Amino acid sequence: MSDKPRPQVEFRFPGDEFIRVGGRALEENLKSNRPEDAEYDAAISGMESLLLALSSEGVDLSTPPAKAAVQTAAEAIANEFA
């Protein structure tokens, strides 16, 4: 793990949904935690795990390409489970 803490980055999505990640912490409100959405929630959890790992390793998630990639991944997950 990198000793260099990364600043918090917020990714915003439609409907006031978000993921905030920085250092070794993550906060989100994308998952519904309803049984019928278990697969969607699992996909979101996988993306969150990757974001947290990248942040923990010191990867700068605040760059425009990183933000665009996260947006694209979240949209792909939403479309897959729509």
C-alpha positions, -999 to 999 in steps of 0.1 A, spaced: 0 0 0 11 35 -7 18 58 22 7 88 3 -30 94 11 -52 105 -18 -77 133 -14 -114 123 -13 -130 121 -48 -167 122 -54 -184 105 -83 -220 118 -89 -247 99 -106 -283 106 -116 -308 106 -87 -284 122 -62 -265 89 -60 -227 90 -54 -195 72 -45 -169 90 -24 -135 75 -21 -103 87 -6 -74 71 11 -87 38 25 -123 48 30 -154 46 7 -190 59 11 -218 53 -13 -256 53 -17 -259 33 -50 -269 -1 -35 -305 -8 -26 -299 -37 -3 -331 -53 -15 -331 -91 -22 -343 -85 -58 -313 -63 -64 -287 -86 -51 -268 -91 -84 -268 -53 -91 -256 -46 -55 -228 -73 -60 -217 -56 -92 -216 -22 -75 -196 -38 -46 -171 -51 -70 -166 -17 -86 -163 -2 -52 -136 -27 -42 -116 -18 -72 -119 19 -65 -109 15 -29 -79 -7 -39 -68 19 -64 -71 47 -39 -53 27 -12 -24 22 -36 -22 59 -43 -38 60 -77 -52 95 -85 -89 90 -92 -96 127 -96 -83 129 -131 -108 134 -160 -100 99 -175 -105 82 -141 -138 100 -135 -150 91 -170 -140 55 -166 -160 52 -133 -190 69 -149 -189 45 -178 -186 15 -155 -215 26 -133 -237 32 -164 -228 -2 -178 -238 -18 -145 -271 1 -144 -278 -8 -180 -271 -45 -174 -295 -47 -145 -322 -23 -158 
